[in-house]
Amino acid sequence: MRVLRRRDFGPWGLGLSEADFACALAGAGVFLAASQRWPPFDKAFVQQTLHRLLSTQRALLPWQLPEPLTDLVAFQGADAPLFANAYKTASILGGRHPRFELYLPISIAPWIAAQLCHPSVRAGSVYTLDNDVSGDLHWSWPLKVGFLSDPASQALSQELKEFRDHQTLSTIVNLPTSGVDADVLILPFDLKTALLQVLSNPLPIRTSIVLVLGGFGTWDDSSAALLGALKAHVRASAVAVLHIEPARHRGWFDALITELSHNRPLDVALLQVRDEDEEAPFLTASERFVKTAALPSVIQTLLHDLSLGDRNQTLRVTEHVLSRLGIQRELKSGHESFDEGNRVKTVLGELEGAVQALLANAHFNNESAEATTIATLNRDTQDVLNKNARPVRRIQAQVYSVADLTQPKLVQAIQRDTPYQVDVRIGLSNANWVNLPDPFPDEKLPNDGKVHELTIIFVEPNLAPEPQVTRVLLPETGSTEVVAFYVSTNAQSTQIEARITVLHQNRVLQTALLKAPVSPKEVEAKGSVTLEPEVVVSPDLTNLGGRTPFDVALVCNHTNGEPRITACADDFASLITMEDPVKFVVDLGKQFAAVANRSADQVDPKDRAALFENIAARGTSLFQAILRGAGSVDMKKSAERSAPLADRHRQRG
């Protein structure tokens, strides 16, 4: 859709000033979202509805336009001055600064957001709802603020390190070299340059929100695509585009940290720190992010981490923080409660109770009170709490219908004759993803603080028999990037049963089955997508970092009742149908045991030769099937047709 302008509303609000038009637009969108009545003909009903909405203590006010959006002349059926006056009256009487949640396509949202940010509207915040909930979401305190390695980013990073007033409340991290995620990624460029800088970065970047400080440049039809690409590449839950002059970067950043420390949600803080002559900030985010990016969620996370440890465990906390929490100690020199660095001993249970009381009674009046207390406490307890609880990660999936490639739709049920995209990641449990019940065994990987490269293989033997292979980087904490696989149902499909296999250096770490019933297209899809665990393939994965990588991994199991092998080697995988892989392994084991359980003088050389010949024959047949990329192999017949072992010694079986 082309860029929206006031002229697109035709004669609606034609005689209104800029300020009154903004109020009329605010009132009309809020009214429509709440009542779904358009056009309204009852003046009293409009006034009562707006007064009720603006006086009720709701966190967010949905805002929308009539549909179809191309027919904005529908506004002609409503009285623009009525909405302007009703909104202004209700806003003043309600005494609130509403937070607008826009239900709009990104292509037209920036202009609407700018209108609602007009001072006459008295908005507390404006953000565009993004229904994509797959982005990373972590919000810590002190806030981790990330910068790239380019000269402009590093210059700003150094400026904030040297001069910022809130060093206790934020931590500067260099994302390409630090190996950690960031809560916020700041890019001092316009939107197009910001995307180019991110794409040229050699390592994956993960952040909850990207702040683009150089504005959109010129908003045109490509801007929405650039915005979506930037958000997708860093797997962010939100992107904000602002226009902050370089001379104001330091003051703007300090003001933003101050607002956040006063328990302002990020969407509110961004509008609060705007100068009068600056363009309105544009924020697109998931509702989950807007609710999470605030101090109470940080305290809730701290309480959760504290609850996982031993209540009698001793911790050492800064004396000032303990006093702020209301925990008193007899502070005498040489007293056993003292530690180096003026830190005081306490126990985890006592600390947990004090933090609960803080959350219940916090006022967040100034940054040196609760915000500083929580930031310092998080620093004091970080090492202990990290040792107490390593966050559980799981194989996760989301399924999107891609019948319309321009608008993928997240689905919970599957229909026939429809193409689907299956997004997969290894991440922290999340209600918006289908989670494998079994934890991912990342504790078996080398605990060296490094990022580990994993291979993920996706295969659905009936609908996508060509294995799809990709690699991801598993960070020390947090989620991997999301990788996409594709499968398409047909007119005969009754069920999807896809296998997801995760490997490290060709060793299988975990396998999972993504299953869902398939409904006829003419009826409403029923049944949900699930992830089911399979048996542990390699129970002892200890010290993987010190082991020699395997050349190939073979996953033997039944899919849809048919025995199959998935052969995996680096970026190559093939699906092989065989007589019965489980029986093959069991029979081979029995033959080994029959020879191994006898003493050397009891073993007939002919038995030993027969065993090795059998192994070589089966291995050769399997190896040839792998080389073909896919096919079938009958291990029993291969063994029966085997030639003498000497004739096969050159074959790699």
N, C-alpha and C positions, 0 to 999 in steps of 0.2 A: 504494500500500500504506500502511496506517496506521502510525503511529509504533511502533517495536519497543520492547518492554520485557521485563524478566526473566520476568514471568509468562507470556509467550508460549512459554517453554521448558517449561511444565508442571512435572512433578515432577523434571525433569532438574536436578541440582545443588541440590535444594531445601534440603538440610541444610548447604550450604557457606556459609562466611562470604563477605562481599563480596570480600575479597582472593582467597580460594581460587576463588570462582566466576569471577573475571576470569582467573585462571591456567588454569582448566579450559576456558574459552572460547578462550583463546589457543592452547592445545594442540590442542583439537579442530579449530579452523579450519585450523591449519597442517598437521595430520595429514591432513585431508580433501583439502586442495589438493594435497598431495604424493603421496598414495597412491590417491585416488579410491575408497577402500574405506570403506563405511559401511552398517551399524554394524560396527566391528571387534570381534572376539571374542578376539583373541590379545593378552594383556597384554604379553608380551615384545616382540611386534612393535611395539606402540604405543611402548614405552619406547625401543627401538632406533631407531625412525624419528625420534622427537623429538630424541634425543641426536645423531643424525647431522645433522639439519637445523640444530640450534642450535650445533653445534661446527664446522660447515663455514663457511669464510669467504665466504659468499654475501652479496652486497650487499643483496638484498631477499628477503623471505620472503612468497610468496603466501599469502593467507588467504581462505577462503570458507566459506559455509554449505551444507548439503545442499539439493538441489532436489527438489520445489518449495519455495520459501521459506515458503509458507503452511502447510507441514506440518512445523513444527519439533518435533512430538512424536516425530519420527524420532530425536531425541537420546535418547529413552528406551531405545533399544537399546544405548547405550554407558554406561559407568560414569564419571560425572562426577568422582568422587574420583580415579580412575585417571588421568584426563587432568591434573587439577590437580597431583597428586604427580609424575607423569612430566615435566610441563612444568617445575616448579620445580627438580627434580633436574637435568634436562638443561640448563636455563638457568644454573644455578650451576656445573655441571661445564664447560660450554662457555665460560663467562666472557665471553659476548657480550651486547650489548644489541641484540636483533634489530630490524630495520626491517620493519614489516608493510606489505604491499601488499594492500589490501582489494579483492576482486572482488565488489562489492556495488552494488545500486541506491542512488542518493543518498538516496532516501526513508528507508532504514533504516540508512544508514552512520553518522550522527553518534552514535547510542547505542552501537553496536559500537565505534567509535573511542574513545569515552570509557571504555569498559570496558578496552580494551587499553592505555590510557594510565594505568591504575591503577599505583601504585608497585610493587606486588607482581609485576607482569609484567616490569618492568625493560626496557621497550621503549626502543629508540634513537629510533624515530619510528613514526608511524602515518599513512598517507595512503590515500585512496580512489582507485583507478585510474580515470582518465577516458580512454576509448578515442578520444575526439575529438582528433585530432592537428592540427586546422586552425588552432589558435590561434597568435598571434605568439610567437616565442621568440628573445629576445636577452638576454644576460647579460653586462654589462660591469663593469669595475672601474677606477676607483671606481664604486660602485653608483649608478645614477641613480634617485632616489626622487622620485616625482611626487605633486603635490597639486592639487586642484581650487581654484576661486576663491571658494568659499563661505567665510563667516567662520570656521567651526570648523576647516576644513582649513587656511586661511591662518594661523590662530593657532598651530596645531600646527607648521606649516612654519616659522614665525618662531621658535618655541621651540627647535626642533631646530637651526636655523641659528645661534642665539646661544649655545646652551649645550652642544651635543653635543661629545663628546670626540674624535670620529673624523672631523674635517672632511676629512682627506686621503683617507679611504676611501669617502666618499659625497658625492654632489652633489644638492642640492635643486633640482628643476625645477618650474615652474608650468605644467602641461600646457595649459590653455586659451590661453596667450599665447606660450609658448616655441616652438611649432612642432616639438618634438622628441618622440620616444617616451620611455618610462620603462621601466626594468627592473621597478620595483615601484610600484604605486599604493596609497597609504595613505588609507583612508577612516575617519575617526573617528566612525562611526555604527553603528547596528544594521543588519542586512541589508536590511530594507525601505527604510529611509531612504537607505542607500548606493545602492541601485538608483535611487531617485527622483533623487538628486543627479547620478548619471551620465547618466540619461536627459534631464535638463534642461540638460545642458551643450551649448552651441551648436556646438562643434567636435568632430570625431571624436577619441576617446581610444584610444590603443594602449599596451598594457603586457603584460609577460609574466605577472605575477601581481598579483592584487588582495588586499590585506590589509584585512579588515573588522574594526575594533578594538572595535566595540560589541556583538558577539555576534549570536546569531540572534533575540533577543527571545524569543518563544515559538515553539518548533518545532511546526509543524502540517503539514497536507497541502499547503499552498501554499508552504512553505519551499523545497522542492526546485526548484519552478518559478522562484522568485525567484533562487535561486542560479544556475540555468542561464541565466536571462535576463541577469544581471549579467556572467557569464563571456562570453556570446555577444556582448553589446553592445560590449565593449572588446576582443574577440577575444583574450582571455587564454588562456594554456596552463594556468593554475592559479588557484584562489581559496582563500584561507585565512580562516576565520572564528574570531576570538579574542574574549576578553572581558578587555580591559585597562583598568583604571580610569584616568581622565585624569591623576591625580596620578603614575601610574607610566609614562606615555608616554615621557618622556625617558630614564629608566633602562632601560626595556624596549628602546628603539631602540638605545641604546649597547651593551647586552648582545647584541642580535641582530647588530650589525655586528661585534662582537668575535668571536662564534662563527663567523660567515662568514669572517672573516679568518684563523681557525685551520683553515680548510679543512673546516668542517662543511657538508655539503649542507643546503640550506634546510629540508627536512623535519625533519632532525635538530636544526638550530638553533632552530626554532620550539618544539620540545618542551623543549630545554635551558634556554631563558630563561623558562619558565613558573614562576610562583610556586606553592607547594604548595596555596594556597587558591584558585587560579584555575581556571576551567573548562578542560578539555583543549582544545587547539587542534584545529580540524577543517580538514583540507587535502584538496582534491580536485585532482588534477593528472594530466597525461600522464606516462608513464614517461620519455619523452624529456626533459621539463622537469626531473624529479627528478634525472636524470643530468647535466644541463647546468648547473643552478644551483649551481655550485661553482667554486672558484678554478682547478683544473687546466684546465677547459674555457676559461676566460678566457686562460690562458697559451697554450693550443693555438691560440686565435684570433689572439693576438699573433704567434705564430710563423708562422702562415699569412700574415698581413699582411706580416711582414718578408720572407718568402720571395718575395713578388711584386715586390719592388723590386730596384734595381741594388745588388749587394753592395758596390760601391765608393762608393756614395752617402754623403755626409757628413751626420751628424746631430749635434745638440747636446743632451747629456743632463746632468742634474743630477750634479754631482761625487759626491755621497754615493751616488746610485743606481749609478753606474759602479763605485764601490768595492765596493758590496754584490754586484755581479755578478762581482767578481773581475778587473775590467779596471783595471790600474794605469796611472797617468799620472805623469810628473814634474811635480808641481804647484808651479811657480814663477811669481812675479808677472811678467806680460808674456809668458809662454810662449805659443806659438801655439795650444796646445790649449785655452786658456781663452777664454771668451766672457763677455759681460755676464750678470749674475745667477749667477755661480759655476757656469756650465755648461761641460761639457768636450766637445771634439770627439771623435767616434768614427766608424767606418764601419758601414754596415748589416750587412755580413757578420760583423764582429766581435761586434756586438750580438746577432745571431741565435744565434751559437754560445754566447754567455754565457747567453742565456735558455734554450736547450736544456739546458745544464748545471744551471741553476737548477731547471727542472722535474724533472730526474732526481734531484736531491739535496734538494729542498725538504722541510723538516720542519714549517713553519707553526706553530712553537711560540708565537709572539707576533705581534701585529698590526703591530709596528714593524719586523719583518723582511721576509719575502717579500711579505706583503700590501701593505705600504707601498711596497716597491720596485716591484712591478708597477703599483700605482696611479699612482705618480709617473712611471714609465716610459711608461705609456699616455698620460698628459697631455703629457709631453715630446715624444712622437713622433706625436701624433694628427694634426697638420696635415700632416706629411710623408707619413704612411701613407695618409691620405685622398686626397692628390694622386696617390700611386702607384697606387692601385687603387680604382676605383669599383665597388662590388659589382654583379654582373650580376643583373638582374632579368628574369623571364620571365613570359609568360602561363601561368597554371597552372589546373588544373581538378581537381575531385573529383566523383564521381558517387555519389549516394545513392539507394537504392530507398526510395520513400515509400509503398509499398503499405500499410504501417502508419504513419499519420501521427504516432503517438505515439513511434515508435522508428525513425527513419531509419537505414538500414543502408548503410555505405560499401561499394561494390561495385567490382570490377574487370572484370566481364563483364555483358552485357546480355541480358535475356530478353524474350519477347513478352508483350503484354497486361499491361504493368507501367508505372506512373508513376515518373518519376525526377526528382530535383532535381540540377541541375548547378551546383556552386559554382565561381565563377571569381574569381581575383584576379591581380594583377601583383605578384610577390614574388620573394624570393631562392630559389634552387634548393633543393628539399626533396624527399627521397625519398618522403614521404607524399603528394605531389601528382603528378599527371601534368604534366610540364614540357614546354613548347614548346622544341625544340632551339635555335631562334634567339633571341638576347637581345632584350629589349625595347629599342627605340631611345630610351631616356630621355636619352641624351647630346645628342639633338637638341632637347630642350626648353630653354627659357631657364634658364641656370645662375645663378639669382638667389636661391637659397635658399628660394624660396617653394613652397607646395603648389600643384600643378597639377590642375585639374579635367579629367577624362577622361570620355568617353562610351563605354560598352560595349554593343554590340548582339549579340544572340543570335538566330539563326534556323535552324530545321531545316525546309526547304521541304516535306517530305512529312509530317512528324509535328507540327511546330509552325510553320506558315507565317506566323503573325502575329508579326512581329519584336518581341522583348522588349528594351526599352531602359532603361538605368539609368546613373546617373553615380556616379563614385567620385573620391576625392581621392588623388592620388599624392604621398606625402611625399618630401622630399629623399632620405631613406634609408628602408630598411625596406619593408614590404609595404603594399599598399592594404587596405582592408577587403574582406571576402568578400561577393560579391553572388550571389544565387541566381536561376537560371532553371529553367524546367520543360519537360519533354518526356515524352510518353507513347507507348510502343510499342503496336502493335496486332497482331492475329492474323496479318497478312500481312507484317509487318516482317522484313526480312532484314539491314538495316544502318542505323545512325545515321550521318548526315553533317551535322553542324551547323557553321555558320560563326560564329566569334567575331570581331567587328571592333572595334578600339579607335581612337577619334578624339580629337583635340584641336582645339577651335574648328572643328569640321566638316572637319578635314583628317585623312585616314586615316593613322594611324601604323603599324598592323600588323594583319594578318588571319591567322587560324589556323582549321584544320578539326579539329573534335573528331569522331573516327571510331571506330566499334566494330561488329563483327558482332553480329547479334541471334540468339539461340538459341531454339528452341521451349521453351515453359514446362515441358513434361514431361521434358525432358532437362537435364542439368547444363550451365549456361552456360559457354561456352568463348570464348576470344579476349579480348584486353585492350583497354581504352580508350586511345586515343592522341591526341596533338595533333600536327598536321602543319603546317609553315609553307607559306604561299603566296608568290607572287612579290611583290617589293617594289613597292608602288603608287606611292609618292612618294619616290624615292631621295634627293632633296635637301630636307631638312626644316630646314636651318640657319636660326637666328634666327626661330623660330616666334613668339616673343613680340613681335617687331616687325612681324609681318605682319598684314594685314587678314584677319579671320576669313572663311572661306567661308560662303556661304548654304546650300549643300548639297554633299554628297559622294556620288558614284556609284561603287559597287564592282561591276565587271562581271566575271563569271566563270561557269564551269559548275559546277553542283551535281548530282550523280547523273546526269551526262551531258547535262543540260538547261541551255541558256544562260539566265542570270538577271541582273538588276540589283538590288542592295540600295541604295535611296535613303535617305540619312541627313541629317537636319537637326535639330540640337539634340536635343530629346527625342522627335522623331518619326522613324519609319522605315517604309518599305514595301518589299515584295518584288514585283518586276516581272519577268514573263517576256517576253523579246523574241526576235526571229528569230535573231540572232547578234551579241552585243555586241562581241565581238572583231573580227569582220569589219566591223561598223559603224565602229568607231574607225579601223581600217586604211584602209577606203575613204574616209572623210572626210579622213584625213591625206593620201592620194594626191591628192584633189581640191585641198586647200590647196597642196600642193607643186606641182601642175601650174600653178596660177596664180602662186604666189610666185616660181617659178624663171624666170619670163619678165619681161623689162623692161616698163616701163609702156606703151611704145608698141606692144608686141606683144600686150598683153592685150585681147581682144575684150570690150567692155562687156557683151555678152550672156553670156559665160562667167562674168564676175564676178557678174552678176545671178543666174545659174543656181546658182552656188555658195551665195550668201547665201539664195536661196529654199530650196535643199535643206537648209541648216543650220536655217533657221527652221521648216521643216515638221517635220523630225525632232525639233527641240527642243520644238515645240508638242505633238507626240504624246507625247513623253517626259514633259513637264510635266503633261499631263492625266492620264497614268497614275499619276504621283506623287500628284496631288491625290486620285485615287480611293482611294489607300491601298494598293492591290494590283491586279494585273490583268496584261494582256498588251499588248504593243506591237510592231507590225511596222513597223520603220523603213523598209524598202524600199517597202512599199505606201503608207506615209504620204507619202513623197517623190513617188511616182507620182501621188497624188491631190492634190498641192499646188496651191493657187490662186496667182495672181500675188502677189508679195511685198507689194505695196501693200495688198492686201486683208487682210493678216495683221499689219500693223505694230502693231496694238493688243494682240496676243497676246504673252504673256510666254513666249517659247520659248528 
